Amino acid sequence: MGREEVELEFVNRTAIVDHWMKGPHHHWMDVETGEMVRGWQPWQGLNLYFDWNPTIPDPINFKVDESCYKGFLNQNISCISGPPDEDDLTRFRDLNIH
């Protein structure tokens, strides 16, 4: 829709942002950082995004609990695949995304 200067509610800072809209959904992207800082849509309210951490997450954060793939009661349908093996973790580390 255009470039705006907005006061980011509850974060207490002003930013120059590009205001985008798709249907009833609005989002604001910080021109300086390229990060999404605000979102709004009817009946859902206002969302603020800050303190982004663009680093590669530690693979331990993706460890699947054994109860998802072992034992008598492994009926959890949200666990579609087993845990990552060492090859998966190596490929993840080799991506070297910054």
C-alpha positions as CSV (number, residue, x, y, z in Angstrom):
1,M,0.0,0.0,0.0
2,G,2.9,2.3,0.7
3,R,5.7,3.4,3.0
4,E,4.7,4.7,6.4
5,E,6.3,5.9,9.6
6,V,4.6,4.0,12.5
7,E,4.8,3.9,16.2
8,L,5.0,0.2,17.1
9,E,2.5,-0.3,19.9
10,F,3.9,-1.7,23.2
11,V,7.4,-1.8,21.8
12,N,7.9,1.9,22.2
13,R,9.8,2.6,19.0
14,T,9.1,4.2,15.7
15,A,9.9,2.5,12.4
16,I,9.8,3.3,8.7
17,V,7.9,0.4,7.2
18,D,6.4,-0.8,3.9
19,H,2.7,-1.5,4.4
20,W,1.5,-4.6,2.5
21,M,-2.1,-5.9,2.2
22,K,-3.6,-9.1,0.8
23,G,-7.3,-9.2,1.1
24,P,-8.2,-8.2,4.7
25,H,-4.7,-9.0,5.9
26,H,-2.2,-6.2,6.5
27,H,1.5,-6.5,7.4
28,W,4.3,-4.0,7.9
29,M,7.9,-4.7,7.0
30,D,10.7,-2.7,8.6
31,V,12.6,-1.0,5.7
32,E,15.9,-1.0,7.7
33,T,15.9,-4.7,8.7
34,G,13.5,-6.3,6.2
35,E,11.7,-8.0,9.1
36,M,8.0,-8.1,9.7
37,V,7.2,-5.9,12.7
38,R,3.4,-5.7,12.7
39,G,0.4,-7.7,11.4
40,W,-3.3,-7.0,11.5
41,Q,-6.5,-8.6,10.2
42,P,-10.2,-8.2,11.1
43,W,-11.5,-10.3,13.9
44,Q,-8.0,-11.5,14.8
45,G,-6.5,-8.3,16.1
46,L,-3.1,-6.7,16.1
47,N,0.2,-8.7,16.2
48,L,3.6,-7.2,16.9
49,Y,6.9,-8.9,16.1
50,F,10.2,-7.9,17.6
51,D,13.5,-9.4,18.9
52,W,13.9,-11.6,15.9
53,N,16.8,-14.1,16.1
54,P,17.8,-15.0,12.6
55,T,20.6,-17.5,13.6
56,I,20.5,-21.2,12.9
57,P,18.6,-22.9,15.8
58,D,20.3,-25.6,17.8
59,P,19.4,-29.1,16.4
60,I,18.5,-30.2,19.9
61,N,15.4,-28.0,19.5
62,F,14.1,-30.5,16.8
63,K,14.5,-33.6,18.9
64,V,11.3,-35.7,18.8
65,D,10.3,-37.3,22.1
66,E,10.6,-41.1,22.0
67,S,7.0,-41.5,22.9
68,C,6.2,-40.4,19.4
69,Y,7.9,-43.4,17.8
70,K,8.5,-46.0,20.4
71,G,6.5,-48.0,22.9
72,F,3.1,-49.4,23.4
73,L,1.2,-46.1,23.1
74,N,2.9,-44.5,20.1
75,Q,-0.4,-43.5,18.5
76,N,0.4,-39.8,18.4
77,I,-0.7,-38.9,14.8
78,S,1.2,-35.5,15.0
79,C,4.5,-37.5,14.9
80,I,4.6,-38.3,11.2
81,S,8.3,-39.2,11.0
82,G,10.9,-40.5,13.4
83,P,13.6,-38.3,15.0
84,P,16.4,-36.9,12.8
85,D,19.3,-39.2,12.5
86,E,23.0,-38.0,12.4
87,D,22.9,-37.6,8.6
88,D,20.0,-35.2,8.9
89,L,21.7,-33.2,11.6
90,T,24.9,-33.1,9.5
91,R,23.0,-31.9,6.4
92,F,21.3,-29.2,8.6
93,R,24.6,-28.0,9.9
94,D,26.2,-28.0,6.4
95,L,23.5,-25.6,5.1
96,N,25.5,-22.8,6.7
97,I,22.7,-20.3,6.4
98,H,23.4,-16.8,7.9
